[in-house]
Amino acid sequence: MEDLLLLSHILSSFWYVGGLTAVQFALVRGWQSPDINTKVEAFGEASHYQGVLLVPGGIAVVATGLFFWGSLDYNLFGPAWLLLVELAYVITLVVCLPLIGIGLRRARFAALQARRSGRTTPELEQAMSDSVPLLFGGIATILLPVVAALSVFRPF
């Protein structure tokens, strides 16, 4: 049973990482492109991957991780390394992913409005000057190797 839980945790980790990567690539492409149609397509793609891969993958990682560590009879409020892993997951799910989503939604709607008007709008310029989704996507990415190192090496 533990092997199945570990496999499901690893697969859900790949699911989450794939979603984070796909969303970030599309976000960066949209942010860097001067063409409004490219922005609309990139932000639409990022929104799609957010709903299909990123958010469900993040939830699956937390759920399978809790079941896996619980099956190993770890006290989920005990070792300091496990508390740090849980804290990183909470930061990712409660802070990073919602802020990525809010910024992405704002940029996508502004790009759609700009395409409809046929020119760049002040709302689009304002959304492009706000780099919150890129920043918190980077923070979520930085937390990945931290969580992996804590889970593998269990330093304290």
ABEGO torsion letter per residue (X at the ends): XAAAAAAAAAAAAAAAAAAAAAAAAAAAAAAABABAAAAAAAAAAAAAAAAAAAAAAAAAAAAAAAAAAAAAGBBAABBAAAAAAAAAAAAAAAAAAAAAAAAAAAAAAAAAAAAAAGBBBAAAAAAAABAAAAAAAAAAAAAAAAAAAAAAAGAX
